[in-house]
Amino acid sequence: MTTILITGVHRGIGREMAKQSLAKGWRVIGSVRYQEHADEALVSLGTGFSPIIFDVTDQEAIERAAATIDEPIDILINNSGVIGPDRQSCLDMDFHGFELTLAINTIGPLRVSQAFLQHLRKSENGRLLIISSIMGSLAHNTSFDRIAYRASKAGVNKVLQGLANDLEPEGIAAVSIHPGWVRTDMGGPNASIAPETSAAGILEIADRLSLSETGRFLNYDGSEIDW
Ligand SMILES: NC(=O)c1ccc[n+]([C@@H]2O[C@H](COP(=O)([O-])OP(=O)(O)OC[C@H]3O[C@@H](n4cnc5c(N)ncnc54)[C@H](OP(=O)(O)O)[C@@H]3O)[C@@H](O)[C@H]2O)c1
């Protein structure tokens, strides 16, 4: 049976990926930030789901959560993320908000990946995904709004390339994923695709991921995106 760890399952794409993983018969470990969200998720998601609690900026909490898990993890999906502060243009930046965005979107996935690497190593087919965004692509350079968010996702793409390089000798594949423009709290009601569509595409990629695709930046539908 596949065991998957997804960060940020309280809502959005993370919650949908947790639901669909359970429907596939996978065992799901999902992170939330608060005890009441863990209690709610346990009731809503039901059998096969185990919550763990941490903020992705909190190194000690991540390590504490990792220490409670003894079993192999086959798939780690770093999904948690924020859009960043209200003021985030290059001419008017909320610098504290920018730092927090980097801490959550760029450094958070690396903290989580390092802490749970021991569990991925126990799997015979360990796979690591980071939910990034096409807004972090340096190749797609025609929009310059939301610079904190864009920079954080460009940064995490470089982190992903490093992870893919460093983990390839151990047989662990790693990719960066653009989930599409998705109708969640972050994507808003006018976004083009439903969370169900995005989550299904991401899980299909996760299920089939092998070293032949490691180090790539993929759209939720499996097509490749320019860095
Ligand atoms: N929606 C889109 O159109 C879109 C497009 C491109 C990329 N993405 C990326 O897809 C991922 C999921 O986005 P979404 O649309 O599902 O967003 P969402 O509905 O806003 O959900 C964000 C999730 O991240 C969690 N989170 C936020 N800050 C956290 C922190 N400091 N520590 C741990 N967890 C934290 C939230 O937990 P709480 O509930 O506790 O706040 C929530 O579970 C993000 O990485 C986002 O950048 C989304």
The ligand as a MOL file (V3000), in Angstrom:
LIG
                    3D

  0  0  0     0  0            999 V3000
M  V30 BEGIN CTAB
M  V30 COUNTS 48 52 0 0 0
M  V30 BEGIN ATOM
M  V30 1 N -4.7110 27.9590 -6.2340 0
M  V30 2 C -3.9460 28.2690 -7.2610 0
M  V30 3 O -4.4180 28.7750 -8.2970 0
M  V30 4 C -2.4710 27.9570 -7.2250 0
M  V30 5 C -1.7090 28.2520 -8.3760 0
M  V30 6 C -0.3490 27.9670 -8.3690 0
M  V30 7 C 0.2290 27.3950 -7.2420 0
M  V30 8 N -0.5260 27.1270 -6.1320 0 CHG=1
M  V30 9 C 0.1500 26.5270 -4.9780 0
M  V30 10 O -0.5770 25.3710 -4.5520 0
M  V30 11 C -0.3920 25.1720 -3.1440 0
M  V30 12 C -1.7470 25.0100 -2.4650 0
M  V30 13 O -2.4950 26.2020 -2.7250 0
M  V30 14 P -4.0730 26.3280 -2.4700 0
M  V30 15 O -4.6320 27.0040 -3.6380 0
M  V30 16 O -4.6450 25.0360 -2.0100 0 CHG=-1
M  V30 17 O -4.0490 27.3830 -1.2500 0
M  V30 18 P -4.9980 27.5690 0.0070 0
M  V30 19 O -6.3650 27.0900 -0.2680 0
M  V30 20 O -4.7740 28.9880 0.4230 0
M  V30 21 O -4.3500 26.5690 1.1020 0
M  V30 22 C -3.0500 26.7900 1.5560 0
M  V30 23 C -2.6590 25.6720 2.5080 0
M  V30 24 O -1.3240 25.9620 2.9700 0
M  V30 25 C -1.3380 25.9170 4.3980 0
M  V30 26 N -0.3460 26.8250 4.9830 0
M  V30 27 C -0.2490 28.1730 4.8150 0
M  V30 28 N 0.7510 28.6680 5.5630 0
M  V30 29 C 1.2980 27.6070 6.2080 0
M  V30 30 C 2.3730 27.4750 7.1220 0
M  V30 31 N 3.0810 28.5380 7.5500 0
M  V30 32 N 2.6730 26.2290 7.5910 0
M  V30 33 C 1.9510 25.1560 7.1880 0
M  V30 34 N 0.9300 25.2270 6.3270 0
M  V30 35 C 0.6030 26.4380 5.8480 0
M  V30 36 C -2.7480 26.3410 4.7840 0
M  V30 37 O -3.0140 25.9800 6.1200 0
M  V30 38 P -4.0940 26.8280 7.0090 0
M  V30 39 O -5.4380 26.3720 6.5670 0
M  V30 40 O -3.7500 26.4920 8.4250 0
M  V30 41 O -3.8660 28.2980 6.6960 0
M  V30 42 C -3.5610 25.6020 3.7370 0
M  V30 43 O -3.7380 24.2550 4.1180 0
M  V30 44 C 0.4070 26.3910 -2.6550 0
M  V30 45 O 1.7750 26.0460 -2.5440 0
M  V30 46 C 0.1950 27.4130 -3.7550 0
M  V30 47 O 1.2540 28.3610 -3.8300 0
M  V30 48 C -1.8560 27.3990 -6.1010 0
M  V30 END ATOM
M  V30 BEGIN BOND
M  V30 1 1 1 2
M  V30 2 2 2 3
M  V30 3 1 2 4
M  V30 4 1 4 5
M  V30 5 2 4 48
M  V30 6 2 5 6
M  V30 7 1 6 7
M  V30 8 2 7 8
M  V30 9 1 8 9
M  V30 10 1 8 48
M  V30 11 1 9 10
M  V30 12 1 9 46
M  V30 13 1 10 11
M  V30 14 1 11 12
M  V30 15 1 11 44
M  V30 16 1 12 13
M  V30 17 1 13 14
M  V30 18 2 14 15
M  V30 19 1 14 16
M  V30 20 1 14 17
M  V30 21 1 17 18
M  V30 22 2 18 19
M  V30 23 1 18 20
M  V30 24 1 18 21
M  V30 25 1 21 22
M  V30 26 1 22 23
M  V30 27 1 23 24
M  V30 28 1 23 42
M  V30 29 1 24 25
M  V30 30 1 25 26
M  V30 31 1 25 36
M  V30 32 1 26 27
M  V30 33 1 26 35
M  V30 34 2 27 28
M  V30 35 1 28 29
M  V30 36 1 29 30
M  V30 37 2 29 35
M  V30 38 1 30 31
M  V30 39 2 30 32
M  V30 40 1 32 33
M  V30 41 2 33 34
M  V30 42 1 34 35
M  V30 43 1 36 37
M  V30 44 1 36 42
M  V30 45 1 37 38
M  V30 46 2 38 39
M  V30 47 1 38 40
M  V30 48 1 38 41
M  V30 49 1 42 43
M  V30 50 1 44 45
M  V30 51 1 44 46
M  V30 52 1 46 47
M  V30 END BOND
M  V30 END CTAB
M  END
